[in-house]
C-alpha cells in the first residue's frame, strides 16, 4: 500500500470518527436535554403540589376553626333555647315561678289611676293528659282592673308561651265579670271604667314521665 492510500484511509477514519462523535454528542445531548426538561417539569409539578398541599392544609385548619366556632355557637344557642324553654314550658308545675310572673305583670301595669290587682290566686289539682307529653296546672284568681288593663291582660295571655317574651304558656278557660264600676261612680277613684272579674286558667308544663314512656 502506498503513502497516498494510507493517508486516505486514515483521513476517512478520522472523518468517520468525527461524524460518529458528533452523532453521539447529538444523541447524548438530546437525551440529556429531555431528561433535564422532564426533571424540571417534575420539580415544577412537585413544587406546585407542595403549594396545593399547603393551601389545602391551611384551608383545612380554617374550616376546622370555623366548625369549632359554629359548634360553640350552636351549643350556646341550644343552652339559650333550653333555658328559655324552661321558662315558657317547664318540666314541672313551677308554682312559684308562675306566681312571680303574674305578680310581675300586675306590678308592671298597675297604677293608682289605672289599676290591676290580683286577689285570691288559687292553684287547683294538676291534670295529666293521657297520651301527651304535657300536663295541665289549672288555677283561678279574682282581678280588679281598669278596662284598659283588662285588655292588656288578655293580650298578655294571648302572647304567652313565646320564647321572645319568656313568659309561661297559659290560657284562659273562663272569665266571669261580676262587678262594673264606671268612670264617675262614687267608689271609683281612678277616673276610668273598672271591673272585677274571675278568671279560670290553665298553665302547661312538660310531663317528664310521659316523655320517658
Phi, psi and omega in degrees: 000132182276175184295322181296319180294320180295319180297313179299321180294316179294321179296319179296318180294322180295316178297318179297319179297317180296316180297314180296321179296317179296316178299319179296318178296321179296314181297312180298317179297321179297311180293322178296317179298314179299317181294320178296316180297318178297319179297317179295321177297316179296318179296318178296316179296321179297316178296320178296318178295322178296317179295319177298316179299316179297320179296315179298321179296318178294318178298322179297319179294319179296314180297318179298319179294319179295318178297319178296319178297317180295321178297317178297316180295320179294320177296318178295319178296318179297319178296321178296315180296317179297320179295316179291323179296325178295330179285317185270335183214071188290173182270359177210183185301321179051053180304315186297314180295320180295318178299317180295322179298315180294318179294321180295319178298315180298317180295327182290327185253346184288131172221156180302319180272001181208072193286153167204103186235124178269128177235149169055053174287125185224125177268139181256181183291134179297140180248121176279136180259112183298133176077003180244162181261027177216161177231169185239133174250100178285148174205162179217158181201157175253136186228134171256124189209155167283162177300320181300312180287334176300316179288331173295323178296316178299320178293321177300315179293320181298324181271358182295150180092352178282133180298327181294327180272341180055038180248146183302139178287114180223163175212157178266130175262319176213149173228130177236118178270119186243002179201134178232126178239098183290158177301132180099350178292157185300318184271006180264112183257352184273339183082008177235161174295133182234154177220157165248131179218152174258132179239125171257129190222166175237137170246141185250148176210158182287142176260101183298321181297319179292325181294327183275352181284000000 
